[in-house]
Amino acid sequence: MAAADEGEFLIVTGMSGAGRTTAANALEDLGWYVVDNLPPQILRPLLELTDMGGGNLPKVAAVVDVRGRGLFDDFPGVARALRSRGGVKVLYLDASDDVLVRRFEAVRRPHPLQEDGTLLDGIRTERARLAPIREAADLLIDTSALNIHQLAMQVSEMFSEEGAARHRLTLLSFGFKYGVPTDVDHVADMRFLPNPFWNEELRDCTGQDAQVRDFVLSRPGAAEFLDAYVQVLRPVLAGYQRENKSHSTVAIGCTGGKHRSVAVAEELARRLADEPGVAVNVRHRDLGRE
């Protein structure tokens, strides 16, 4: 499927159980302002609000579906009117009947149009009501063979700006004496390197200062660690992108979070700056506490 043009207003719709929530979450992770379960009659006021926002809402996605019950009947006409003015696209999510039945049975929830009938009755009723919308949709994704991670990745690829990062990596320096961060994915310990604290000329400096950086990175084992750790992180970061994990944090620790961890975190950021699909930022949790 061809990649979608960047649009300012996207209507997400389709069959119940086909992955609308997953698609909406993926769009939100890309920075879209997402409104779920919106009655079709509110689409025009929302679009007008977007126009008046002065760039505060550059990308808006509205999820519209049969949960709106009787209000949903106006959707085809509203969608046609909005699309005629330009800048509005419709993304339709679909899946085969047997796949939808299995998904509803797995979560043990009734279909919104099932009423007193079977799951299949509800699915067929919904499919008939949505047929005109599916026919006119700008973008169609059949999720029958996709899991939630694959669907999220496909949506991300369709709507990411060219060259935009699919994964954001935070390199967090810290001091062990202030406690190990709990909300991280990986922890590396720099206490195997000599501590600049014991050098009177370096004690009051930090890992952001050239003299401390040069001292830390020139110690035996520093270069070997950096070379090896970057090689370890590269397949991990690529895997995170394949699994649609949009954020991760690598914590780099030393005793006080002032010298070694800071210098190494900064150097790792420099080495990973050009990693495909990854945006790197550095935080120094405990810098300034000593």
MIDOSE-1310 file (N, C-alpha, C; in nm, 2 decimals, decimal comma, always signed):
residues 290
maaa	+0,08/-0,12/+0,00/+0,00/+0,00/+0,00/+0,09/+0,12/+0,00; +0,05/+0,22/-0,08/+0,13/+0,34/-0,09/+0,12/+0,42/+0,04; +0,22/+0,49/+0,08/+0,21/+0,58/+0,20/+0,12/+0,69/+0,18; +0,05/+0,73/+0,29/-0,04/+0,83/+0,29/+0,02/+0,97/+0,28
dege	-0,04/+1,06/+0,21/+0,01/+1,20/+0,22/-0,02/+1,25/+0,36; +0,06/+1,35/+0,40/+0,04/+1,41/+0,53/-0,09/+1,49/+0,52; -0,19/+1,45/+0,61/-0,32/+1,52/+0,61/-0,34/+1,59/+0,74; -0,43/+1,69/+0,74/-0,45/+1,76/+0,87/-0,57/+1,71/+0,94
fliv	-0,66/+1,63/+0,87/-0,78/+1,58/+0,94/-0,81/+1,44/+0,88; -0,81/+1,34/+0,97/-0,82/+1,20/+0,94/-0,94/+1,15/+1,01; -1,03/+1,08/+0,94/-1,15/+1,01/+1,00/-1,11/+0,86/+1,00; -1,11/+0,80/+1,11/-1,08/+0,66/+1,13/-1,21/+0,59/+1,15
tgms	-1,24/+0,49/+1,07/-1,36/+0,41/+1,08/-1,34/+0,27/+1,04; -1,44/+0,19/+1,03/-1,43/+0,05/+0,99/-1,50/-0,04/+1,08; -1,48/-0,17/+1,06/-1,55/-0,27/+1,13/-1,51/-0,28/+1,28; -1,61/-0,30/+1,36/-1,58/-0,33/+1,50/-1,49/-0,45/+1,52
gagr	-1,38/-0,44/+1,59/-1,29/-0,55/+1,61/-1,18/-0,55/+1,50; -1,18/-0,46/+1,41/-1,07/-0,45/+1,30/-0,95/-0,38/+1,34; -0,95/-0,31/+1,46/-0,83/-0,25/+1,51/-0,83/-0,10/+1,51; -0,95/-0,04/+1,53/-0,96/+0,11/+1,53/-0,88/+0,17/+1,65
ttaa	-0,90/+0,10/+1,77/-0,83/+0,15/+1,88/-0,68/+0,15/+1,87; -0,63/+0,04/+1,81/-0,48/+0,02/+1,79/-0,44/+0,13/+1,69; -0,51/+0,16/+1,59/-0,47/+0,26/+1,49/-0,47/+0,40/+1,56; -0,57/+0,42/+1,64/-0,58/+0,55/+1,71/-0,47/+0,57/+1,80
nale	-0,43/+0,47/+1,87/-0,31/+0,48/+1,96/-0,18/+0,50/+1,89; -0,17/+0,44/+1,77/-0,05/+0,46/+1,69/-0,04/+0,60/+1,64; -0,16/+0,66/+1,60/-0,16/+0,80/+1,55/-0,13/+0,89/+1,67; -0,18/+0,86/+1,79/-0,15/+0,95/+1,90/+0,00/+0,95/+1,94
dlgw	+0,06/+0,83/+1,92/+0,20/+0,82/+1,95/+0,28/+0,90/+1,85; +0,23/+0,93/+1,73/+0,29/+1,01/+1,63/+0,27/+1,16/+1,65; +0,19/+1,19/+1,75/+0,16/+1,33/+1,78/+0,03/+1,38/+1,73; -0,06/+1,29/+1,68/-0,19/+1,34/+1,63/-0,28/+1,36/+1,75
yvvd	-0,37/+1,46/+1,74/-0,47/+1,48/+1,84/-0,59/+1,39/+1,80; -0,62/+1,29/+1,89/-0,71/+1,19/+1,85/-0,84/+1,20/+1,94; -0,96/+1,19/+1,88/-1,08/+1,19/+1,95/-1,15/+1,06/+1,91; -1,19/+0,99/+2,02/-1,25/+0,86/+1,99/-1,40/+0,86/+2,01
nlpp	-1,47/+0,78/+1,94/-1,62/+0,76/+1,95/-1,69/+0,89/+1,93; -1,66/+0,96/+1,82/-1,71/+1,09/+1,80/-1,84/+1,08/+1,71; -1,95/+1,14/+1,75/-2,07/+1,14/+1,67/-2,04/+1,21/+1,53; -2,08/+1,16/+1,42/-2,05/+1,23/+1,29/-2,09/+1,37/+1,29
qilr	-2,20/+1,41/+1,36/-2,24/+1,55/+1,36/-2,14/+1,64/+1,42; -2,05/+1,59/+1,49/-1,95/+1,68/+1,56/-1,82/+1,70/+1,47; -1,81/+1,62/+1,36/-1,70/+1,63/+1,28/-1,67/+1,77/+1,22; -1,78/+1,83/+1,17/-1,77/+1,96/+1,11/-1,72/+2,07/+1,21
plle	-1,78/+2,08/+1,33/-1,73/+2,17/+1,43/-1,59/+2,14/+1,47; -1,55/+2,01/+1,48/-1,41/+1,98/+1,52/-1,32/+2,03/+1,41; -1,36/+2,01/+1,28/-1,27/+2,06/+1,17/-1,26/+2,21/+1,17; -1,37/+2,28/+1,20/-1,36/+2,42/+1,21/-1,27/+2,47/+1,32
ltdm	-1,28/+2,39/+1,44/-1,19/+2,43/+1,55/-1,05/+2,41/+1,51; -1,02/+2,30/+1,43/-0,88/+2,28/+1,38/-0,84/+2,39/+1,30; -0,92/+2,44/+1,21/-0,89/+2,55/+1,12/-0,86/+2,68/+1,20; -0,93/+2,70/+1,31/-0,92/+2,82/+1,39/-0,80/+2,81/+1,49
gggn	-0,74/+2,69/+1,50/-0,65/+2,67/+1,61/-0,51/+2,73/+1,58; -0,49/+2,79/+1,47/-0,36/+2,86/+1,44/-0,24/+2,77/+1,45; -0,26/+2,64/+1,41/-0,15/+2,55/+1,42/-0,13/+2,47/+1,54; -0,22/+2,50/+1,64/-0,21/+2,42/+1,77/-0,26/+2,28/+1,75
lpkv	-0,35/+2,25/+1,65/-0,39/+2,12/+1,63/-0,36/+2,09/+1,48; -0,23/+2,07/+1,44/-0,20/+2,05/+1,30/-0,25/+1,92/+1,25; -0,26/+1,82/+1,33/-0,30/+1,68/+1,28/-0,41/+1,63/+1,38; -0,53/+1,61/+1,33/-0,64/+1,56/+1,41/-0,70/+1,44/+1,35
aavv	-0,72/+1,34/+1,43/-0,79/+1,21/+1,39/-0,91/+1,19/+1,47; -1,02/+1,16/+1,40/-1,15/+1,13/+1,47/-1,19/+0,99/+1,44; -1,22/+0,91/+1,55/-1,27/+0,78/+1,53/-1,42/+0,78/+1,53; -1,48/+0,74/+1,43/-1,63/+0,74/+1,41/-1,67/+0,60/+1,37
dvrg	-1,77/+0,54/+1,44/-1,81/+0,41/+1,42/-1,95/+0,39/+1,47; -2,00/+0,26/+1,46/-2,14/+0,23/+1,49/-2,17/+0,24/+1,63; -2,08/+0,27/+1,72/-2,11/+0,29/+1,86/-2,20/+0,41/+1,88; -2,20/+0,50/+1,77/-2,28/+0,62/+1,77/-2,43/+0,59/+1,75
rglf	-2,46/+0,46/+1,73/-2,60/+0,42/+1,71/-2,67/+0,50/+1,60; -2,79/+0,55/+1,64/-2,86/+0,62/+1,53/-2,79/+0,74/+1,48; -2,71/+0,80/+1,55/-2,63/+0,92/+1,50/-2,54/+0,88/+1,39; -2,50/+0,75/+1,38/-2,41/+0,71/+1,28/-2,47/+0,71/+1,14
ddfp	-2,60/+0,71/+1,13/-2,67/+0,71/+1,00/-2,63/+0,83/+0,92; -2,60/+0,94/+0,98/-2,56/+1,06/+0,90/-2,41/+1,06/+0,86; -2,34/+0,96/+0,90/-2,19/+0,96/+0,87/-2,16/+0,97/+0,72; -2,22/+0,89/+0,63/-2,18/+0,89/+0,49/-2,19/+1,03/+0,43
gvar	-2,30/+1,10/+0,46/-2,33/+1,23/+0,40/-2,23/+1,33/+0,46; -2,21/+1,33/+0,59/-2,11/+1,42/+0,66/-1,97/+1,40/+0,60; -1,93/+1,27/+0,59/-1,80/+1,24/+0,54/-1,78/+1,30/+0,39; -1,88/+1,28/+0,31/-1,87/+1,33/+0,17/-1,86/+1,48/+0,17
alrs	-1,94/+1,55/+0,25/-1,93/+1,69/+0,25/-1,80/+1,74/+0,30; -1,74/+1,68/+0,40/-1,61/+1,72/+0,45/-1,50/+1,70/+0,36; -1,50/+1,58/+0,29/-1,39/+1,55/+0,20/-1,40/+1,63/+0,08; -1,51/+1,69/+0,04/-1,52/+1,77/-0,08/-1,45/+1,90/-0,06
rggv	-1,43/+1,94/+0,06/-1,36/+2,07/+0,09/-1,21/+2,05/+0,09; -1,16/+1,93/+0,09/-1,01/+1,90/+0,08/-0,95/+1,90/+0,22; -0,84/+1,83/+0,23/-0,77/+1,82/+0,35/-0,82/+1,72/+0,45; -0,92/+1,64/+0,41/-0,99/+1,54/+0,49/-0,97/+1,40/+0,43
kvly	-0,93/+1,30/+0,50/-0,91/+1,17/+0,45/-0,99/+1,07/+0,54; -1,03/+0,96/+0,48/-1,09/+0,85/+0,56/-1,01/+0,73/+0,55; -0,97/+0,68/+0,67/-0,90/+0,55/+0,69/-1,00/+0,45/+0,73; -1,01/+0,34/+0,65/-1,11/+0,23/+0,68/-1,03/+0,11/+0,72
ldas	-1,07/+0,05/+0,84/-1,01/-0,08/+0,89/-1,11/-0,19/+0,87; -1,06/-0,30/+0,81/-1,15/-0,41/+0,78/-1,08/-0,54/+0,82; -1,16/-0,65/+0,83/-1,11/-0,78/+0,86/-1,22/-0,88/+0,82; -1,18/-1,00/+0,79/-1,28/-1,10/+0,75/-1,38/-1,14/+0,86
ddvl	-1,49/-1,19/+0,83/-1,59/-1,22/+0,93/-1,54/-1,32/+1,03; -1,47/-1,43/+0,98/-1,43/-1,53/+1,08/-1,32/-1,47/+1,18; -1,24/-1,38/+1,13/-1,14/-1,32/+1,22/-1,21/-1,23/+1,32; -1,31/-1,16/+1,28/-1,38/-1,07/+1,37/-1,45/-1,15/+1,48
vrrf	-1,51/-1,26/+1,43/-1,58/-1,35/+1,53/-1,48/-1,40/+1,64; -1,36/-1,44/+1,59/-1,26/-1,49/+1,69/-1,22/-1,38/+1,78; -1,20/-1,26/+1,73/-1,16/-1,15/+1,82/-1,26/-1,12/+1,92; -1,39/-1,11/+1,88/-1,49/-1,09/+1,98/-1,50/-1,20/+2,08
eavr	-1,49/-1,32/+2,04/-1,50/-1,43/+2,13/-1,38/-1,43/+2,23; -1,27/-1,39/+2,18/-1,15/-1,38/+2,27/-1,16/-1,28/+2,38; -1,23/-1,17/+2,36/-1,25/-1,07/+2,46/-1,38/-1,08/+2,53; -1,46/-1,17/+2,49/-1,59/-1,20/+2,55/-1,68/-1,08/+2,56
rphp	-1,69/-1,01/+2,45/-1,78/-0,89/+2,44/-1,87/-0,91/+2,32; -1,99/-0,86/+2,34/-2,09/-0,86/+2,23/-2,06/-0,76/+2,12; -2,10/-0,79/+2,00/-2,09/-0,69/+1,89/-2,19/-0,58/+1,92; -2,16/-0,45/+1,89/-2,25/-0,34/+1,92/-2,38/-0,34/+1,85
lqed	-2,39/-0,42/+1,74/-2,51/-0,43/+1,66/-2,57/-0,57/+1,68; -2,53/-0,65/+1,77/-2,57/-0,79/+1,78/-2,71/-0,80/+1,83; -2,75/-0,72/+1,93/-2,88/-0,72/+1,99/-2,91/-0,87/+2,03; -3,02/-0,92/+1,99/-3,06/-1,06/+2,03/-3,01/-1,17/+1,94
gtll	-2,93/-1,13/+1,84/-2,88/-1,22/+1,74/-2,75/-1,28/+1,78; -2,68/-1,33/+1,68/-2,54/-1,39/+1,71/-2,44/-1,28/+1,67; -2,31/-1,31/+1,71/-2,20/-1,23/+1,67/-2,20/-1,20/+1,52; -2,22/-1,31/+1,44/-2,21/-1,30/+1,30/-2,33/-1,21/+1,24
dgir	-2,44/-1,22/+1,31/-2,55/-1,13/+1,27/-2,51/-0,98/+1,28; -2,45/-0,95/+1,40/-2,41/-0,81/+1,42/-2,30/-0,77/+1,32; -2,21/-0,86/+1,29/-2,10/-0,83/+1,20/-2,16/-0,80/+1,06; -2,25/-0,89/+1,02/-2,31/-0,87/+0,88/-2,39/-0,74/+0,87
tera	-2,46/-0,71/+0,98/-2,54/-0,58/+0,98/-2,45/-0,46/+0,97; -2,34/-0,47/+1,05/-2,24/-0,36/+1,04/-2,18/-0,35/+0,90; -2,14/-0,46/+0,84/-2,08/-0,46/+0,71/-2,17/-0,39/+0,61; -2,29/-0,43/+0,62/-2,39/-0,37/+0,52/-2,40/-0,22/+0,54
rlap	-2,40/-0,17/+0,66/-2,42/-0,03/+0,69/-2,29/+0,05/+0,65; -2,18/-0,02/+0,66/-2,05/+0,05/+0,63/-2,01/+0,04/+0,48; -2,08/-0,04/+0,40/-2,04/-0,06/+0,27/-2,01/+0,06/+0,19; -2,10/+0,17/+0,19/-2,07/+0,29/+0,11/-1,95/+0,36/+0,16
irea	-1,92/+0,36/+0,29/-1,81/+0,43/+0,35/-1,68/+0,35/+0,31; -1,68/+0,22/+0,31/-1,56/+0,15/+0,27/-1,53/+0,17/+0,12; -1,64/+0,18/+0,04/-1,62/+0,20/-0,10/-1,55/+0,34/-0,13; -1,58/+0,44/-0,05/-1,53/+0,57/-0,08/-1,41/+0,61/+0,01
adll	-1,36/+0,52/+0,09/-1,25/+0,55/+0,18/-1,12/+0,58/+0,10; -1,04/+0,67/+0,15/-0,91/+0,70/+0,09/-0,81/+0,60/+0,11; -0,81/+0,54/+0,23/-0,71/+0,44/+0,27/-0,78/+0,32/+0,34; -0,73/+0,20/+0,30/-0,79/+0,08/+0,35/-0,68/-0,01/+0,40
idts	-0,70/-0,06/+0,53/-0,61/-0,16/+0,58/-0,70/-0,28/+0,62; -0,66/-0,40/+0,56/-0,72/-0,53/+0,60/-0,63/-0,59/+0,71; -0,69/-0,60/+0,83/-0,61/-0,64/+0,95/-0,63/-0,79/+0,98; -0,69/-0,86/+0,88/-0,72/-1,01/+0,91/-0,59/-1,08/+0,95
alni	-0,48/-1,05/+0,89/-0,36/-1,13/+0,91/-0,26/-1,05/+1,00; -0,30/-0,94/+1,06/-0,21/-0,86/+1,14/-0,24/-0,87/+1,29; -0,13/-0,88/+1,37/-0,15/-0,86/+1,51/-0,15/-0,71/+1,55; -0,17/-0,68/+1,67/-0,18/-0,54/+1,71/-0,05/-0,46/+1,68
hqla	+0,06/-0,53/+1,70/+0,19/-0,47/+1,68/+0,22/-0,44/+1,53; +0,18/-0,54/+1,45/+0,20/-0,52/+1,31/+0,11/-0,41/+1,25; -0,02/-0,40/+1,30/-0,11/-0,30/+1,26/-0,05/-0,16/+1,30; -0,01/-0,15/+1,43/+0,04/-0,02/+1,47/+0,16/+0,02/+1,39
mqvs	+0,25/-0,08/+1,35/+0,36/-0,04/+1,27/+0,32/+0,00/+1,13; +0,22/-0,06/+1,08/+0,17/-0,02/+0,94/+0,11/+0,12/+0,95; +0,04/+0,15/+1,05/-0,02/+0,28/+1,06/+0,09/+0,39/+1,08; +0,19/+0,35/+1,16/+0,30/+0,44/+1,18/+0,38/+0,47/+1,05
emfs	+0,40/+0,37/+0,97/+0,47/+0,38/+0,85/+0,39/+0,47/+0,75; +0,25/+0,45/+0,75/+0,17/+0,53/+0,66/+0,16/+0,68/+0,69; +0,17/+0,71/+0,82/+0,15/+0,85/+0,86/+0,27/+0,92/+0,92; +0,38/+0,85/+0,93/+0,50/+0,92/+0,98/+0,55/+1,01/+0,88
eega	+0,60/+1,13/+0,92/+0,66/+1,22/+0,83/+0,79/+1,15/+0,78; +0,83/+1,18/+0,65/+0,95/+1,12/+0,60/+1,07/+1,15/+0,68; +1,14/+1,05/+0,72/+1,26/+1,07/+0,80/+1,22/+1,08/+0,95; +1,10/+1,08/+0,99/+1,06/+1,09/+1,13/+1,10/+0,97/+1,21
arhr	+1,14/+0,99/+1,33/+1,18/+0,88/+1,42/+1,06/+0,79/+1,46; +1,08/+0,66/+1,46/+0,98/+0,57/+1,50/+1,00/+0,53/+1,65; +1,12/+0,56/+1,70/+1,15/+0,53/+1,84/+1,23/+0,64/+1,90; +1,19/+0,67/+2,03/+1,26/+0,77/+2,10/+1,34/+0,71/+2,22
ltll	+1,47/+0,73/+2,22/+1,55/+0,67/+2,32/+1,60/+0,78/+2,41; +1,58/+0,76/+2,54/+1,64/+0,85/+2,64/+1,76/+0,78/+2,71; +1,87/+0,85/+2,71/+1,98/+0,81/+2,79/+1,99/+0,89/+2,92; +1,97/+0,82/+3,03/+1,95/+0,88/+3,16/+2,07/+0,85/+3,25
sfgf	+2,15/+0,95/+3,28/+2,26/+0,93/+3,38/+2,20/+0,95/+3,52; +2,26/+0,87/+3,61/+2,21/+0,88/+3,75/+2,32/+0,84/+3,85; +2,30/+0,86/+3,97/+2,39/+0,82/+4,08/+2,33/+0,71/+4,16; +2,41/+0,60/+4,17/+2,36/+0,48/+4,25/+2,32/+0,52/+4,39
kygv	+2,40/+0,62/+4,45/+2,37/+0,65/+4,59/+2,24/+0,72/+4,61; +2,18/+0,77/+4,50/+2,04/+0,83/+4,51/+1,93/+0,73/+4,46; +1,97/+0,61/+4,44/+1,88/+0,50/+4,40/+1,87/+0,48/+4,25; +1,85/+0,35/+4,21/+1,84/+0,31/+4,07/+1,70/+0,35/+4,02
ptdv	+1,70/+0,42/+3,90/+1,57/+0,45/+3,85/+1,48/+0,33/+3,82; +1,35/+0,34/+3,84/+1,27/+0,22/+3,83/+1,20/+0,21/+3,69; +1,18/+0,33/+3,63/+1,11/+0,33/+3,50/+1,20/+0,33/+3,38; +1,30/+0,23/+3,38/+1,39/+0,22/+3,27/+1,39/+0,08/+3,21
dhva	+1,45/+0,07/+3,09/+1,45/-0,06/+3,02/+1,58/-0,13/+3,04; +1,69/-0,06/+3,05/+1,82/-0,11/+3,06/+1,90/-0,03/+3,16; +1,99/-0,09/+3,23/+2,08/-0,02/+3,33/+2,23/-0,06/+3,30; +2,32/+0,04/+3,29/+2,46/+0,01/+3,27/+2,53/+0,08/+3,39
dmrf	+2,63/+0,01/+3,44/+2,71/+0,05/+3,56/+2,85/+0,10/+3,52; +2,88/+0,23/+3,54/+3,01/+0,28/+3,51/+3,11/+0,28/+3,62; +3,07/+0,22/+3,73/+3,16/+0,22/+3,85/+3,29/+0,13/+3,83; +3,30/+0,07/+3,71/+3,42/+0,00/+3,68/+3,53/+0,09/+3,63
lpnp	+3,50/+0,22/+3,61/+3,60/+0,31/+3,56/+3,65/+0,40/+3,68; +3,77/+0,44/+3,68/+3,82/+0,53/+3,79/+3,73/+0,65/+3,81; +3,71/+0,69/+3,93/+3,62/+0,80/+3,97/+3,70/+0,94/+3,96; +3,66/+1,03/+3,88/+3,73/+1,16/+3,87/+3,71/+1,24/+4,00
fwne	+3,62/+1,20/+4,09/+3,60/+1,26/+4,22/+3,73/+1,27/+4,30; +3,82/+1,17/+4,28/+3,94/+1,16/+4,36/+4,05/+1,24/+4,30; +4,03/+1,30/+4,19/+4,12/+1,39/+4,13/+4,08/+1,54/+4,16; +4,16/+1,60/+4,24/+4,12/+1,74/+4,29/+4,09/+1,84/+4,18
elrd	+4,16/+1,82/+4,06/+4,14/+1,91/+3,95/+4,01/+1,89/+3,88; +3,95/+1,77/+3,90/+3,83/+1,73/+3,83/+3,71/+1,73/+3,92; +3,73/+1,73/+4,05/+3,62/+1,70/+4,15/+3,51/+1,80/+4,13; +3,53/+1,92/+4,11/+3,42/+2,02/+4,10/+3,37/+2,03/+3,95
ctgq	+3,42/+1,96/+3,86/+3,37/+1,96/+3,72/+3,27/+1,85/+3,71; +3,21/+1,84/+3,59/+3,11/+1,74/+3,56/+3,15/+1,67/+3,43; +3,07/+1,56/+3,41/+3,10/+1,49/+3,28/+3,07/+1,56/+3,16; +3,01/+1,68/+3,17/+2,99/+1,76/+3,05/+3,11/+1,85/+3,02
daqv	+3,20/+1,86/+3,11/+3,32/+1,94/+3,09/+3,43/+1,85/+3,02; +3,50/+1,92/+2,92/+3,59/+1,85/+2,84/+3,70/+1,77/+2,91; +3,75/+1,83/+3,02/+3,86/+1,76/+3,09/+3,81/+1,63/+3,16; +3,69/+1,63/+3,21/+3,63/+1,51/+3,27/+3,60/+1,41/+3,17
rdfv	+3,53/+1,46/+3,06/+3,50/+1,37/+2,95/+3,63/+1,30/+2,90; +3,73/+1,37/+2,87/+3,85/+1,31/+2,82/+3,91/+1,21/+2,92; +3,91/+1,25/+3,05/+3,96/+1,16/+3,15/+3,88/+1,03/+3,15; +3,75/+1,04/+3,16/+3,67/+0,92/+3,17/+3,68/+0,83/+3,04
lsrp	+3,67/+0,89/+2,93/+3,67/+0,81/+2,80/+3,81/+0,75/+2,77; +3,91/+0,80/+2,83/+4,05/+0,75/+2,80/+4,09/+0,64/+2,90; +4,01/+0,61/+3,00/+4,05/+0,51/+3,10/+4,04/+0,37/+3,03; +4,12/+0,28/+3,08/+4,12/+0,14/+3,03/+3,98/+0,08/+3,04
gaae	+3,93/+0,02/+2,94/+3,80/-0,04/+2,94/+3,68/+0,05/+2,89; +3,70/+0,18/+2,89/+3,60/+0,27/+2,85/+3,56/+0,26/+2,70; +3,66/+0,26/+2,61/+3,64/+0,25/+2,47/+3,58/+0,11/+2,44; +3,63/+0,01/+2,50/+3,58/-0,13/+2,48/+3,43/-0,14/+2,52
flda	+3,40/-0,08/+2,63/+3,26/-0,08/+2,67/+3,17/-0,01/+2,57; +3,21/+0,11/+2,53/+3,13/+0,19/+2,44/+3,11/+0,12/+2,31; +3,22/+0,07/+2,25/+3,21/-0,01/+2,13/+3,11/-0,12/+2,14; +3,13/-0,20/+2,25/+3,04/-0,32/+2,27/+2,90/-0,28/+2,30
yvqv	+2,88/-0,18/+2,38/+2,74/-0,15/+2,42/+2,66/-0,09/+2,30; +2,72/-0,01/+2,22/+2,66/+0,04/+2,10/+2,61/-0,08/+2,01; +2,70/-0,18/+2,00/+2,67/-0,29/+1,91/+2,55/-0,37/+1,98; +2,54/-0,37/+2,11/+2,43/-0,44/+2,18/+2,30/-0,37/+2,15
lrpv	+2,31/-0,23/+2,17/+2,19/-0,15/+2,16/+2,13/-0,15/+2,02; +2,21/-0,16/+1,91/+2,16/-0,14/+1,78/+2,05/-0,24/+1,74; +2,08/-0,37/+1,76/+1,97/-0,47/+1,73/+1,85/-0,45/+1,82; +1,87/-0,41/+1,95/+1,76/-0,39/+2,04/+1,67/-0,27/+1,99
lagy	+1,73/-0,16/+1,95/+1,66/-0,05/+1,90/+1,58/-0,08/+1,77; +1,65/-0,16/+1,68/+1,58/-0,21/+1,56/+1,46/-0,30/+1,59; +1,48/-0,38/+1,69/+1,37/-0,47/+1,73/+1,25/-0,39/+1,79; +1,29/-0,29/+1,87/+1,18/-0,21/+1,93/+1,10/-0,14/+1,82
qren	+1,16/-0,10/+1,71/+1,09/-0,04/+1,60/+1,00/-0,14/+1,54; +1,05/-0,27/+1,52/+0,96/-0,37/+1,46/+0,84/-0,40/+1,54; +0,86/-0,40/+1,68/+0,75/-0,43/+1,77/+0,67/-0,31/+1,81; +0,70/-0,19/+1,74/+0,63/-0,07/+1,76/+0,64/-0,02/+1,91
kshs	+0,75/-0,05/+1,97/+0,77/+0,01/+2,11/+0,83/+0,15/+2,08; +0,76/+0,25/+2,11/+0,79/+0,39/+2,07/+0,89/+0,46/+2,16; +0,91/+0,41/+2,28/+1,00/+0,48/+2,38/+1,08/+0,38/+2,45; +1,20/+0,41/+2,49/+1,28/+0,33/+2,58/+1,38/+0,42/+2,65
tvai	+1,43/+0,37/+2,77/+1,52/+0,45/+2,85/+1,64/+0,36/+2,89; +1,76/+0,40/+2,86/+1,88/+0,33/+2,91/+1,94/+0,42/+3,02; +1,95/+0,36/+3,14/+2,01/+0,43/+3,25/+2,15/+0,40/+3,26; +2,24/+0,51/+3,27/+2,38/+0,49/+3,29/+2,42/+0,55/+3,43
gctg	+2,47/+0,46/+3,51/+2,49/+0,50/+3,65/+2,64/+0,50/+3,69; +2,67/+0,59/+3,79/+2,80/+0,59/+3,86/+2,76/+0,62/+4,00; +2,86/+0,65/+4,08/+2,83/+0,67/+4,23/+2,74/+0,79/+4,25; +2,78/+0,90/+4,20/+2,70/+1,02/+4,23/+2,62/+1,08/+4,12
gkhr	+2,64/+1,02/+4,00/+2,57/+1,08/+3,88/+2,62/+1,21/+3,83; +2,75/+1,23/+3,86/+2,81/+1,37/+3,82/+2,92/+1,36/+3,72; +3,00/+1,25/+3,72/+3,12/+1,25/+3,63/+3,10/+1,14/+3,52; +3,13/+1,01/+3,57/+3,14/+0,90/+3,47/+3,01/+0,88/+3,39
svav	+2,90/+0,87/+3,47/+2,77/+0,84/+3,40/+2,73/+0,95/+3,30; +2,76/+1,07/+3,34/+2,73/+1,19/+3,25/+2,81/+1,18/+3,12; +2,94/+1,16/+3,14/+3,03/+1,16/+3,02/+2,99/+1,04/+2,93; +2,97/+0,93/+2,99/+2,93/+0,81/+2,90/+2,80/+0,83/+2,83
aeel	+2,70/+0,88/+2,91/+2,57/+0,90/+2,84/+2,58/+1,00/+2,73; +2,66/+1,10/+2,74/+2,68/+1,20/+2,63/+2,75/+1,13/+2,51; +2,85/+1,05/+2,54/+2,92/+0,98/+2,43/+2,83/+0,88/+2,36; +2,75/+0,81/+2,44/+2,65/+0,72/+2,37/+2,56/+0,79/+2,28
arrl	+2,51/+0,90/+2,33/+2,42/+0,98/+2,25/+2,48/+1,03/+2,12; +2,61/+1,06/+2,13/+2,68/+1,11/+2,01/+2,69/+0,99/+1,91; +2,72/+0,87/+1,96/+2,74/+0,76/+1,88/+2,61/+0,70/+1,82; +2,50/+0,72/+1,89/+2,37/+0,67/+1,84/+2,29/+0,78/+1,77
adep	+2,35/+0,90/+1,75/+2,27/+1,01/+1,69/+2,22/+0,98/+1,55; +2,29/+0,90/+1,47/+2,25/+0,88/+1,34/+2,18/+0,74/+1,32; +2,14/+0,68/+1,43/+2,08/+0,55/+1,42/+1,95/+0,56/+1,34; +1,92/+0,48/+1,24/+1,80/+0,49/+1,16/+1,67/+0,47/+1,25
gvav	+1,58/+0,57/+1,23/+1,45/+0,56/+1,29/+1,45/+0,59/+1,44; +1,56/+0,64/+1,50/+1,57/+0,66/+1,64/+1,61/+0,81/+1,67; +1,53/+0,87/+1,76/+1,56/+1,00/+1,81/+1,62/+0,99/+1,95; +1,73/+1,05/+1,97/+1,80/+1,03/+2,10/+1,80/+1,16/+2,18
nvrh	+1,77/+1,15/+2,31/+1,78/+1,26/+2,40/+1,85/+1,22/+2,53; +1,92/+1,31/+2,59/+1,99/+1,28/+2,71/+1,94/+1,36/+2,83; +1,92/+1,29/+2,94/+1,88/+1,35/+3,07/+1,98/+1,31/+3,18; +2,01/+1,41/+3,26/+2,10/+1,38/+3,38/+2,03/+1,40/+3,50
rdlg	+1,98/+1,29/+3,56/+1,89/+1,30/+3,67/+1,95/+1,37/+3,80; +2,07/+1,33/+3,83/+2,13/+1,37/+3,95/+2,24/+1,48/+3,94; +2,26/+1,53/+3,82/+2,36/+1,63/+3,80/+2,32/+1,76/+3,88; +2,41/+1,81/+3,96/+2,38/+1,93/+4,05/+2,34/+1,89/+4,19
re	+2,33/+1,77/+4,22/+2,29/+1,73/+4,36/+2,41/+1,73/+4,45; +2,53/+1,72/+4,39/+2,65/+1,72/+4,47/+2,72/+1,86/+4,47
